[in-house]
Amino acid sequence: MDWMLKNSSNETDGSFTFAAISFLVTTFCVLLSCFDSLTIGSVVLRFKGADNTLLLGYLTAAFSTYVVRRTTKDIATTSPNT
């Protein structure tokens, strides 16, 4: 898939893409929660505070998926039994 990010081995990596997207979404939510409202012309956008527990859970799942997948792939390729 062309839209997926590539890892350090220059291979497309779904877990790395998922981790990067979750980081960007979480960062965007935190930035928006810094403002009570945003007015553009006659349009007023109101934001609620970000739930830190939800954001932490989202990031933890994304990054742990990436780290576990990366670690198990490295172990599988460097194992002397293979």
LUMDRENKOL-984690 format. One record per residue: residue number from 1; residue in one letter; z, y, x of N, C-alpha, C, O in turn. Coordinates in nm, 3 decimals. Layout:
nr NUM, rest a, n.z Z, n.y Y, n.x X, ca.z Z, ca.y Y, ca.x X, c.z Z, c.y Y, c.x X, o.z Z, o.y Y, o.x X
...
***
This chain:
nr 1, rest m, n.z 0.000, n.y -0.118, n.x 0.084, ca.z 0.000, ca.y 0.000, ca.x 0.000, c.z 0.000, c.y 0.124, c.x 0.088, o.z 0.081, o.y 0.136, o.x 0.180
nr 2, rest d, n.z -0.089, n.y 0.214, n.x 0.060, ca.z -0.107, ca.y 0.330, ca.x 0.145, c.z 0.004, c.y 0.433, c.x 0.132, o.z 0.026, o.y 0.511, o.x 0.225
nr 3, rest w, n.z 0.074, n.y 0.436, n.x 0.020, ca.z 0.175, ca.y 0.540, ca.x -0.002, c.z 0.309, c.y 0.507, c.x 0.063, o.z 0.396, o.y 0.593, o.x 0.068
nr 4, rest m, n.z 0.327, n.y 0.385, n.x 0.112, ca.z 0.455, ca.y 0.346, ca.x 0.171, c.z 0.467, c.y 0.399, c.x 0.313, o.z 0.368, o.y 0.411, o.x 0.385
nr 5, rest l, n.z 0.590, n.y 0.429, n.x 0.353, ca.z 0.616, ca.y 0.477, ca.x 0.488, c.z 0.611, c.y 0.362, c.x 0.586, o.z 0.628, o.y 0.246, o.x 0.549
nr 6, rest k, n.z 0.586, n.y 0.395, n.x 0.711, ca.z 0.580, ca.y 0.292, ca.x 0.816, c.z 0.707, c.y 0.298, c.x 0.900, o.z 0.761, o.y 0.406, o.x 0.925
nr 7, rest n, n.z 0.752, n.y 0.182, n.x 0.944, ca.z 0.871, ca.y 0.176, ca.x 1.029, c.z 0.832, c.y 0.195, c.x 1.175, o.z 0.717, o.y 0.228, o.x 1.205
nr 8, rest s, n.z 0.927, n.y 0.174, n.x 1.266, ca.z 0.901, ca.y 0.199, ca.x 1.408, c.z 0.802, c.y 0.098, c.x 1.468, o.z 0.747, o.y 0.122, o.x 1.575
nr 9, rest s, n.z 0.780, n.y -0.013, n.x 1.399, ca.z 0.680, ca.y -0.111, ca.x 1.443, c.z 0.542, c.y -0.082, c.x 1.387, o.z 0.450, o.y -0.162, o.x 1.403
nr 10, rest n, n.z 0.528, n.y 0.032, n.x 1.321, ca.z 0.403, ca.y 0.078, ca.x 1.260, c.z 0.354, c.y -0.015, c.x 1.149, o.z 0.234, o.y -0.032, o.x 1.128
nr 11, rest e, n.z 0.451, n.y -0.077, n.x 1.077, ca.z 0.420, ca.y -0.161, ca.x 0.962, c.z 0.474, c.y -0.093, c.x 0.838, o.z 0.578, o.y -0.028, o.x 0.842
nr 12, rest t, n.z 0.403, n.y -0.108, n.x 0.726, ca.z 0.455, ca.y -0.051, ca.x 0.601, c.z 0.584, c.y -0.124, c.x 0.566, o.z 0.594, o.y -0.245, o.x 0.579
nr 13, rest d, n.z 0.682, n.y -0.047, n.x 0.520, ca.z 0.815, ca.y -0.103, ca.x 0.496, c.z 0.869, c.y -0.049, c.x 0.364, o.z 0.898, o.y 0.070, o.x 0.351
nr 14, rest g, n.z 0.883, n.y -0.139, n.x 0.267, ca.z 0.932, ca.y -0.100, ca.x 0.136, c.z 1.076, c.y -0.053, c.x 0.137, o.z 1.110, o.y 0.042, o.x 0.068
nr 15, rest s, n.z 1.161, n.y -0.120, n.x 0.215, ca.z 1.301, ca.y -0.081, ca.x 0.218, c.z 1.320, c.y 0.053, c.x 0.288, o.z 1.408, o.y 0.130, o.x 0.250
nr 16, rest f, n.z 1.240, n.y 0.082, n.x 0.389, ca.z 1.246, ca.y 0.212, ca.x 0.454, c.z 1.197, c.y 0.321, c.x 0.360, o.z 1.254, o.y 0.430, o.x 0.355
nr 17, rest t, n.z 1.091, n.y 0.292, n.x 0.285, ca.z 1.040, ca.y 0.388, ca.x 0.187, c.z 1.145, c.y 0.415, c.x 0.080, o.z 1.167, o.y 0.531, o.x 0.042
nr 18, rest f, n.z 1.210, n.y 0.310, n.x 0.030, ca.z 1.314, ca.y 0.325, ca.x -0.071, c.z 1.431, c.y 0.407, c.x -0.017, o.z 1.484, o.y 0.492, o.x -0.088
nr 19, rest a, n.z 1.472, n.y 0.382, n.x 0.108, ca.z 1.582, ca.y 0.458, ca.x 0.168, c.z 1.543, c.y 0.605, c.x 0.186, o.z 1.626, o.y 0.693, o.x 0.161
nr 20, rest a, n.z 1.422, n.y 0.632, n.x 0.227, ca.z 1.379, ca.y 0.771, ca.x 0.246, c.z 1.371, c.y 0.845, c.x 0.114, o.z 1.413, o.y 0.960, o.x 0.104
nr 21, rest i, n.z 1.317, n.y 0.780, n.x 0.011, ca.z 1.308, ca.y 0.845, ca.x -0.120, c.z 1.446, c.y 0.869, c.x -0.177, o.z 1.471, o.y 0.976, o.x -0.234
nr 22, rest s, n.z 1.537, n.y 0.773, n.x -0.164, ca.z 1.672, ca.y 0.792, ca.x -0.217, c.z 1.745, c.y 0.903, c.x -0.142, o.z 1.823, o.y 0.977, o.x -0.202
nr 23, rest f, n.z 1.720, n.y 0.916, n.x -0.013, ca.z 1.781, ca.y 1.027, ca.x 0.063, c.z 1.729, c.y 1.161, c.x 0.013, o.z 1.807, o.y 1.255, o.x -0.004
nr 24, rest l, n.z 1.599, n.y 1.171, n.x -0.009, ca.z 1.541, ca.y 1.297, ca.x -0.057, c.z 1.591, c.y 1.331, c.x -0.198, o.z 1.622, o.y 1.447, o.x -0.226
nr 25, rest v, n.z 1.597, n.y 1.233, n.x -0.287, ca.z 1.644, ca.y 1.257, ca.x -0.423, c.z 1.791, c.y 1.300, c.x -0.422, o.z 1.829, o.y 1.393, o.x -0.492
nr 26, rest t, n.z 1.873, n.y 1.232, n.x -0.342, ca.z 2.014, ca.y 1.265, ca.x -0.334, c.z 2.035, c.y 1.404, c.x -0.275, o.z 2.118, o.y 1.480, o.x -0.324
nr 27, rest t, n.z 1.961, n.y 1.437, n.x -0.171, ca.z 1.970, ca.y 1.570, ca.x -0.112, c.z 1.928, c.y 1.677, c.x -0.212, o.z 1.991, o.y 1.782, o.x -0.220
nr 28, rest f, n.z 1.823, n.y 1.651, n.x -0.287, ca.z 1.777, ca.y 1.745, ca.x -0.389, c.z 1.884, c.y 1.764, c.x -0.497, o.z 1.907, o.y 1.877, o.x -0.542
nr 29, rest c, n.z 1.948, n.y 1.655, n.x -0.540, ca.z 2.055, ca.y 1.665, ca.x -0.641, c.z 2.173, c.y 1.745, c.x -0.589, o.z 2.230, o.y 1.826, o.x -0.662
nr 30, rest v, n.z 2.210, n.y 1.724, n.x -0.464, ca.z 2.322, ca.y 1.799, ca.x -0.406, c.z 2.286, c.y 1.947, c.x -0.396, o.z 2.369, o.y 2.033, o.x -0.427
nr 31, rest l, n.z 2.166, n.y 1.978, n.x -0.354, ca.z 2.124, ca.y 2.118, ca.x -0.345, c.z 2.122, c.y 2.186, c.x -0.482, o.z 2.165, o.y 2.300, o.x -0.495
nr 32, rest l, n.z 2.072, n.y 2.116, n.x -0.584, ca.z 2.070, ca.y 2.173, ca.x -0.718, c.z 2.210, c.y 2.192, c.x -0.774, o.z 2.235, o.y 2.286, o.x -0.850
nr 33, rest s, n.z 2.303, n.y 2.104, n.x -0.737, ca.z 2.440, ca.y 2.116, ca.x -0.789, c.z 2.513, c.y 2.236, c.x -0.729, o.z 2.619, o.y 2.274, o.x -0.778
nr 34, rest c, n.z 2.459, n.y 2.295, n.x -0.624, ca.z 2.520, ca.y 2.414, ca.x -0.565, c.z 2.500, c.y 2.537, c.x -0.652, o.z 2.571, o.y 2.636, o.x -0.638
nr 35, rest f, n.z 2.403, n.y 2.531, n.x -0.743, ca.z 2.372, ca.y 2.644, ca.x -0.829, c.z 2.410, c.y 2.612, c.x -0.973, o.z 2.391, o.y 2.499, o.x -1.019
nr 36, rest d, n.z 2.464, n.y 2.711, n.x -1.042, ca.z 2.498, ca.y 2.693, ca.x -1.183, c.z 2.372, c.y 2.700, c.x -1.269, o.z 2.354, o.y 2.620, o.x -1.361
nr 37, rest s, n.z 2.287, n.y 2.797, n.x -1.238, ca.z 2.161, ca.y 2.811, ca.x -1.312, c.z 2.058, c.y 2.881, c.x -1.225, o.z 2.092, o.y 2.946, o.x -1.126
nr 38, rest l, n.z 1.934, n.y 2.867, n.x -1.264, ca.z 1.823, ca.y 2.929, ca.x -1.193, c.z 1.732, c.y 2.993, c.x -1.298, o.z 1.689, o.y 2.926, o.x -1.392
nr 39, rest t, n.z 1.704, n.y 3.121, n.x -1.281, ca.z 1.620, ca.y 3.193, ca.x -1.378, c.z 1.486, c.y 3.224, c.x -1.315, o.z 1.478, o.y 3.288, o.x -1.210
nr 40, rest i, n.z 1.379, n.y 3.179, n.x -1.381, ca.z 1.243, ca.y 3.207, ca.x -1.337, c.z 1.174, c.y 3.274, c.x -1.455, o.z 1.135, o.y 3.208, o.x -1.552
nr 41, rest g, n.z 1.158, n.y 3.406, n.x -1.446, ca.z 1.102, ca.y 3.481, ca.x -1.558, c.z 1.196, c.y 3.475, c.x -1.677, o.z 1.310, o.y 3.518, o.x -1.669
nr 42, rest s, n.z 1.148, n.y 3.421, n.x -1.788, ca.z 1.231, ca.y 3.407, ca.x -1.907, c.z 1.289, c.y 3.267, c.x -1.922, o.z 1.359, o.y 3.239, o.x -2.019
nr 43, rest v, n.z 1.260, n.y 3.180, n.x -1.826, ca.z 1.307, ca.y 3.043, ca.x -1.831, c.z 1.437, c.y 3.030, c.x -1.751, o.z 1.443, o.y 3.071, o.x -1.635
nr 44, rest v, n.z 1.540, n.y 2.975, n.x -1.814, ca.z 1.668, ca.y 2.955, ca.x -1.747, c.z 1.691, c.y 2.805, c.x -1.733, o.z 1.695, o.y 2.733, o.x -1.833
nr 45, rest l, n.z 1.706, n.y 2.758, n.x -1.610, ca.z 1.737, ca.y 2.618, ca.x -1.581, c.z 1.884, c.y 2.606, c.x -1.544, o.z 1.930, o.y 2.674, o.x -1.452
nr 46, rest r, n.z 1.957, n.y 2.522, n.x -1.615, ca.z 2.100, ca.y 2.503, ca.x -1.588, c.z 2.121, c.y 2.366, c.x -1.526, o.z 2.058, o.y 2.267, o.x -1.565
nr 47, rest f, n.z 2.210, n.y 2.361, n.x -1.429, ca.z 2.237, ca.y 2.236, ca.x -1.357, c.z 2.384, c.y 2.199, c.x -1.371, o.z 2.471, o.y 2.286, o.x -1.374
nr 48, rest k, n.z 2.409, n.y 2.070, n.x -1.380, ca.z 2.546, ca.y 2.021, ca.x -1.379, c.z 2.581, c.y 1.981, c.x -1.235, o.z 2.493, o.y 1.960, o.x -1.152
nr 49, rest g, n.z 2.708, n.y 1.973, n.x -1.210, ca.z 2.751, ca.y 1.929, ca.x -1.077, c.z 2.712, c.y 1.784, c.x -1.052, o.z 2.709, o.y 1.703, o.x -1.144
nr 50, rest a, n.z 2.683, n.y 1.754, n.x -0.929, ca.z 2.644, ca.y 1.618, ca.x -0.894, c.z 2.767, c.y 1.528, c.x -0.891, o.z 2.872, o.y 1.568, o.x -0.842
nr 51, rest d, n.z 2.753, n.y 1.409, n.x -0.944, ca.z 2.861, ca.y 1.311, ca.x -0.938, c.z 2.856, c.y 1.245, c.x -0.800, o.z 2.766, o.y 1.165, o.x -0.772
nr 52, rest n, n.z 2.952, n.y 1.278, n.x -0.716, ca.z 2.950, ca.y 1.230, ca.x -0.578, c.z 2.956, c.y 1.079, c.x -0.568, o.z 2.893, o.y 1.021, o.x -0.479
nr 53, rest t, n.z 3.030, n.y 1.015, n.x -0.657, ca.z 3.041, ca.y 0.870, ca.x -0.652, c.z 2.906, c.y 0.805, c.x -0.682, o.z 2.868, o.y 0.708, o.x -0.616
nr 54, rest l, n.z 2.836, n.y 0.857, n.x -0.780, ca.z 2.704, ca.y 0.804, ca.x -0.814, c.z 2.606, c.y 0.823, c.x -0.698, o.z 2.530, o.y 0.732, o.x -0.664
nr 55, rest l, n.z 2.607, n.y 0.942, n.x -0.639, ca.z 2.516, ca.y 0.969, ca.x -0.526, c.z 2.549, c.y 0.881, c.x -0.407, o.z 2.459, o.y 0.831, o.x -0.340
nr 56, rest l, n.z 2.678, n.y 0.861, n.x -0.379, ca.z 2.717, ca.y 0.775, ca.x -0.267, c.z 2.677, c.y 0.631, c.x -0.293, o.z 2.630, o.y 0.562, o.x -0.202
nr 57, rest g, n.z 2.694, n.y 0.585, n.x -0.415, ca.z 2.653, ca.y 0.449, ca.x -0.449, c.z 2.504, c.y 0.430, c.x -0.434, o.z 2.459, o.y 0.325, o.x -0.388
nr 58, rest y, n.z 2.427, n.y 0.529, n.x -0.474, ca.z 2.281, ca.y 0.523, ca.x -0.463, c.z 2.238, c.y 0.517, c.x -0.317, o.z 2.154, o.y 0.436, o.x -0.279
nr 59, rest l, n.z 2.297, n.y 0.604, n.x -0.234, ca.z 2.262, ca.y 0.605, ca.x -0.092, c.z 2.308, c.y 0.478, c.x -0.022, o.z 2.236, o.y 0.423, o.x 0.061
nr 60, rest t, n.z 2.427, n.y 0.431, n.x -0.054, ca.z 2.479, ca.y 0.310, ca.x 0.010, c.z 2.390, c.y 0.191, c.x -0.017, o.z 2.359, o.y 0.115, o.x 0.074
nr 61, rest a, n.z 2.347, n.y 0.175, n.x -0.141, ca.z 2.258, ca.y 0.063, ca.x -0.174, c.z 2.125, c.y 0.074, c.x -0.100, o.z 2.074, o.y -0.026, o.x -0.049
nr 62, rest a, n.z 2.070, n.y 0.193, n.x -0.094, ca.z 1.940, ca.y 0.211, ca.x -0.030, c.z 1.948, c.y 0.187, c.x 0.120, o.z 1.865, o.y 0.115, o.x 0.176
nr 63, rest f, n.z 2.046, n.y 0.247, n.x 0.185, ca.z 2.055, ca.y 0.232, ca.x 0.330, c.z 2.101, c.y 0.094, c.x 0.372, o.z 2.058, o.y 0.044, o.x 0.476
nr 64, rest s, n.z 2.189, n.y 0.030, n.x 0.294, ca.z 2.230, ca.y -0.105, ca.x 0.330, c.z 2.114, c.y -0.203, c.x 0.315, o.z 2.101, o.y -0.296, o.x 0.395
nr 65, rest t, n.z 2.030, n.y -0.183, n.x 0.215, ca.z 1.910, ca.y -0.266, ca.x 0.201, c.z 1.821, c.y -0.253, c.x 0.323, o.z 1.771, o.y -0.353, o.x 0.375
nr 66, rest y, n.z 1.801, n.y -0.132, n.x 0.368, ca.z 1.716, ca.y -0.109, ca.x 0.485, c.z 1.777, c.y -0.170, c.x 0.611, o.z 1.708, o.y -0.238, o.x 0.687
nr 67, rest v, n.z 1.906, n.y -0.146, n.x 0.633, ca.z 1.972, ca.y -0.195, ca.x 0.755, c.z 1.976, c.y -0.348, c.x 0.758, o.z 1.947, o.y -0.409, o.x 0.861
nr 68, rest v, n.z 2.010, n.y -0.409, n.x 0.646, ca.z 2.016, ca.y -0.556, ca.x 0.642, c.z 1.878, c.y -0.615, c.x 0.663, o.z 1.863, o.y -0.712, o.x 0.738
nr 69, rest r, n.z 1.779, n.y -0.559, n.x 0.598, ca.z 1.643, ca.y -0.611, ca.x 0.616, c.z 1.596, c.y -0.594, c.x 0.759, o.z 1.535, o.y -0.684, o.x 0.816
nr 70, rest r, n.z 1.624, n.y -0.479, n.x 0.815, ca.z 1.582, ca.y -0.453, ca.x 0.954, c.z 1.655, c.y -0.545, c.x 1.051, o.z 1.594, o.y -0.599, o.x 1.144
nr 71, rest t, n.z 1.784, n.y -0.564, n.x 1.031, ca.z 1.864, ca.y -0.649, ca.x 1.120, c.z 1.821, c.y -0.794, c.x 1.111, o.z 1.805, o.y -0.861, o.x 1.213
nr 72, rest t, n.z 1.803, n.y -0.844, n.x 0.989, ca.z 1.763, ca.y -0.984, ca.x 0.974, c.z 1.622, c.y -1.008, c.x 1.027, o.z 1.593, o.y -1.116, o.x 1.078
nr 73, rest k, n.z 1.535, n.y -0.909, n.x 1.017, ca.z 1.401, ca.y -0.924, ca.x 1.071, c.z 1.407, c.y -0.928, c.x 1.225, o.z 1.336, o.y -1.008, o.x 1.287
nr 74, rest d, n.z 1.491, n.y -0.843, n.x 1.285, ca.z 1.505, ca.y -0.843, ca.x 1.431, c.z 1.566, c.y -0.974, c.x 1.480, o.z 1.525, o.y -1.027, o.x 1.583
nr 75, rest i, n.z 1.664, n.y -1.025, n.x 1.407, ca.z 1.727, ca.y -1.152, ca.x 1.446, c.z 1.627, c.y -1.266, c.x 1.435, o.z 1.622, o.y -1.352, o.x 1.522
nr 76, rest a, n.z 1.548, n.y -1.266, n.x 1.330, ca.z 1.449, ca.y -1.374, ca.x 1.310, c.z 1.341, c.y -1.371, c.x 1.417, o.z 1.292, o.y -1.477, o.x 1.457
nr 77, rest t, n.z 1.304, n.y -1.254, n.x 1.466, ca.z 1.197, ca.y -1.248, ca.x 1.567, c.z 1.248, c.y -1.270, c.x 1.708, o.z 1.170, o.y -1.304, o.x 1.797
nr 78, rest t, n.z 1.380, n.y -1.251, n.x 1.732, ca.z 1.432, ca.y -1.269, ca.x 1.867, c.z 1.515, c.y -1.396, c.x 1.884, o.z 1.570, o.y -1.420, o.x 1.991
nr 79, rest s, n.z 1.523, n.y -1.477, n.x 1.780, ca.z 1.602, ca.y -1.600, ca.x 1.785, c.z 1.537, c.y -1.701, c.x 1.878, o.z 1.416, o.y -1.722, o.x 1.871
nr 80, rest p, n.z 1.615, n.y -1.765, n.x 1.967, ca.z 1.557, ca.y -1.862, ca.x 2.059, c.z 1.516, c.y -1.991, c.x 1.987, o.z 1.441, o.y -2.071, o.x 2.043
nr 81, rest n, n.z 1.564, n.y -2.013, n.x 1.867, ca.z 1.533, ca.y -2.137, ca.x 1.794, c.z 1.399, c.y -2.131, c.x 1.722, o.z 1.355, o.y -2.233, o.x 1.669
nr 82, rest t, n.z 1.334, n.y -2.016, n.x 1.719, ca.z 1.208, ca.y -2.007, ca.x 1.646, c.z 1.090, c.y -2.027, c.x 1.736, o.z 0.976, o.y -2.022, o.x 1.691
***
